[in-house]
Amino acid sequence: MSTPSTTSASPLPAGLDLNAHPVAFIGTGSMARAIALGLYRASPAQAERIACTRRDAAALVDLAALGIRTGSDNQAAIAVAEIVVLAVKPQVYDDVLASCRNAFRPGQVLVSVLAGIPTAALERHVPDGVRVVRAMPNTPALIGQGVTGICAGASAGPEQLELASRLFASVGEVISIDERQMDALTATSGSGPAYLFYLAEVMMAGARELGLTTETADTLVRGTLSGAAALLAQSPYSPETLRARVTSPGGTTARAIDVFDAAGLRLTVARAMAAAERRAAELAHG
Ligand SMILES: NC(=O)c1ccc[n+]([C@@H]2O[C@H](COP(=O)([O-])OP(=O)(O)OC[C@H]3O[C@@H](n4cnc5c(N)ncnc54)[C@H](OP(=O)(O)O)[C@@H]3O)[C@@H](O)[C@H]2O)c1
C-alpha cells in the first residue's frame, strides 16, 4: 500500500516551445510515438526539433516523413535535445542509459515514462546535473486525451516539472503527484485504459452470446462505452449517481448489477489494481 500524500490537478499549461526546448525520445514504441505525435500536432513547423530513436529505425519512416528526426543513434539524439524522454521497456532501461551516459550534459532534463522505476534509480544512471522527472502517461494520449501523472526527482525542481507538464499537456491532462503514489497512479490510469478495453471485449462476447452479430455487437459496445465515458467526463455527477440514474429498482440494469455484485466484481477490480501496483513496485527491482 502507498503512503498517503498530496496530489494536485494542475491547470493545462501552455504548450512546449520546441525551439527553446528540443525533445529526444529514446525508445520510440507506442507510448513515445503518441507523445511525439502530440508535440508534432501542436507545432508542426518545429518537427525537426523532435528526435525519435529505436533500433529498428525503419519503423519510424512515417515520423520521418513529417520532418521529425529519426534514427537508431541514441547518443546523437540526446546530443541535440534539452529534454530526453526515456520510453524503452523498464527491463532494459539500465543498459540503455549506461550506453548513453556520456551523451548527457548537465542541465538536460531526463523524463522517464517507465513503469515502476523510481527517480532515484534513474538518477544513478545519468551524470550529475541531469534533472530527472518521472511521468506516467496512458494510451489515450494517442488521440490527445491522455492523463499523465508527473513527479520530480531530487535532482529536479519546479522549472523541470513545468517543462514536463508542458510536454504532456500536448497529449491531454497533467496531474502532479507525490512519487510515493506513482505506482498507484500507474495501476489506475497507466493500466486503466486496458481495463475498459477488457470490459469492451467481454461485453462484445456477451452480446454475441445473446445472438447479436459481431458487427452489431461491435457498434453497440463501442458506441455505448465511448458515449458513457464522454458523459462521465462531462457530467458534474459521480459515477454512482450516473449509474443510479439508469438503474430503476427491479429493472433490467438492476438485475445485471446484482449479478456483478454477487460475483464480487468490486473486490476483483480492487485486487487487480493492487496486483498492478505491486507489479510496478517489482519492476523497480528488475
Ligand atoms: N503502453 C502503455 O500503455 C504505457 C503507458 C505508460 C507508460 N508506459 C511505459 O512506456 C515504456 C514503453 O512502453 P511501450 O508500450 O511504448 O513499449 P514498446 O512499444 O515496446 O516501445 C519500446 C521501444 O523501445 C525500443 N527500444 C528497445 N531497445 C532500445 C534501444 N537500445 N535504443 C532505442 N530504442 C530501443 C523498441 O524498438 P526497437 O526494438 O526497434 O529498438 C520499442 O519500440 C515502458 O517503459 C512502459 O512502462 C507504457
PDBQT file of the ligand as one rigid body, heavy atoms in Angstrom, charges set to zero:
ROOT
HETATM    1  N1  LIG A 301       1.904   1.331 -23.367  1.00  0.00    +0.000 N 
HETATM    2  C1  LIG A 301       1.374   1.948 -22.315  1.00  0.00    +0.000 C 
HETATM    3  O1  LIG A 301       0.169   1.978 -22.094  1.00  0.00    +0.000 OA
HETATM    4  C2  LIG A 301       2.277   2.685 -21.374  1.00  0.00    +0.000 A 
HETATM    5  C3  LIG A 301       1.709   3.626 -20.512  1.00  0.00    +0.000 A 
HETATM    6  C4  LIG A 301       2.561   4.345 -19.674  1.00  0.00    +0.000 A 
HETATM    7  C5  LIG A 301       3.921   4.087 -19.657  1.00  0.00    +0.000 A 
HETATM    8  N2  LIG A 301       4.425   3.128 -20.477  1.00  0.00    +0.000 N 
HETATM    9  C6  LIG A 301       5.865   2.884 -20.419  1.00  0.00    +0.000 C 
HETATM   10  O2  LIG A 301       6.401   3.257 -21.668  1.00  0.00    +0.000 OA
HETATM   11  C7  LIG A 301       7.528   2.453 -21.936  1.00  0.00    +0.000 C 
HETATM   12  C8  LIG A 301       7.413   1.931 -23.356  1.00  0.00    +0.000 C 
HETATM   13  O3  LIG A 301       6.211   1.223 -23.467  1.00  0.00    +0.000 OA
HETATM   14  P1  LIG A 301       5.579   0.940 -24.902  1.00  0.00    +0.000 P 
HETATM   15  O4  LIG A 301       4.259   0.327 -24.658  1.00  0.00    +0.000 OA
HETATM   16  O5  LIG A 301       5.712   2.144 -25.774  1.00  0.00    +0.000 OA
HETATM   17  O6  LIG A 301       6.606  -0.194 -25.391  1.00  0.00    +0.000 OA
HETATM   18  P2  LIG A 301       7.113  -0.528 -26.843  1.00  0.00    +0.000 P 
HETATM   19  O7  LIG A 301       6.048  -0.219 -27.849  1.00  0.00    +0.000 OA
HETATM   20  O8  LIG A 301       7.707  -1.887 -26.807  1.00  0.00    +0.000 OA
HETATM   21  O9  LIG A 301       8.292   0.551 -27.055  1.00  0.00    +0.000 OA
HETATM   22  C9  LIG A 301       9.593   0.381 -26.580  1.00  0.00    +0.000 C 
HETATM   23  C10 LIG A 301      10.510   0.760 -27.725  1.00  0.00    +0.000 C 
HETATM   24  O10 LIG A 301      11.849   0.749 -27.254  1.00  0.00    +0.000 OA
HETATM   25  C11 LIG A 301      12.664   0.474 -28.384  1.00  0.00    +0.000 C 
HETATM   26  N3  LIG A 301      13.985   0.082 -27.917  1.00  0.00    +0.000 N 
HETATM   27  C12 LIG A 301      14.366  -1.080 -27.310  1.00  0.00    +0.000 A 
HETATM   28  N4  LIG A 301      15.687  -1.060 -27.054  1.00  0.00    +0.000 NA
HETATM   29  C13 LIG A 301      16.150   0.146 -27.499  1.00  0.00    +0.000 A 
HETATM   30  C14 LIG A 301      17.416   0.770 -27.512  1.00  0.00    +0.000 A 
HETATM   31  N5  LIG A 301      18.511   0.160 -27.034  1.00  0.00    +0.000 N 
HETATM   32  N6  LIG A 301      17.516   2.014 -28.030  1.00  0.00    +0.000 NA
HETATM   33  C15 LIG A 301      16.436   2.663 -28.536  1.00  0.00    +0.000 A 
HETATM   34  N7  LIG A 301      15.203   2.109 -28.558  1.00  0.00    +0.000 NA
HETATM   35  C16 LIG A 301      15.066   0.875 -28.047  1.00  0.00    +0.000 A 
HETATM   36  C17 LIG A 301      11.900  -0.615 -29.119  1.00  0.00    +0.000 C 
HETATM   37  O11 LIG A 301      12.148  -0.598 -30.514  1.00  0.00    +0.000 OA
HETATM   38  P3  LIG A 301      13.337  -1.459 -31.182  1.00  0.00    +0.000 P 
HETATM   39  O12 LIG A 301      13.108  -2.888 -30.774  1.00  0.00    +0.000 OA
HETATM   40  O13 LIG A 301      13.189  -1.188 -32.648  1.00  0.00    +0.000 OA
HETATM   41  O14 LIG A 301      14.596  -0.893 -30.609  1.00  0.00    +0.000 OA
HETATM   42  C18 LIG A 301      10.440  -0.202 -28.883  1.00  0.00    +0.000 C 
HETATM   43  O15 LIG A 301       9.926   0.482 -29.996  1.00  0.00    +0.000 OA
HETATM   44  C19 LIG A 301       7.567   1.337 -20.902  1.00  0.00    +0.000 C 
HETATM   45  O16 LIG A 301       8.607   1.594 -20.012  1.00  0.00    +0.000 OA
HETATM   46  C20 LIG A 301       6.230   1.430 -20.212  1.00  0.00    +0.000 C 
HETATM   47  O17 LIG A 301       6.347   1.149 -18.831  1.00  0.00    +0.000 OA
HETATM   48  C21 LIG A 301       3.650   2.445 -21.362  1.00  0.00    +0.000 A 
ENDROOT
TORSDOF 0
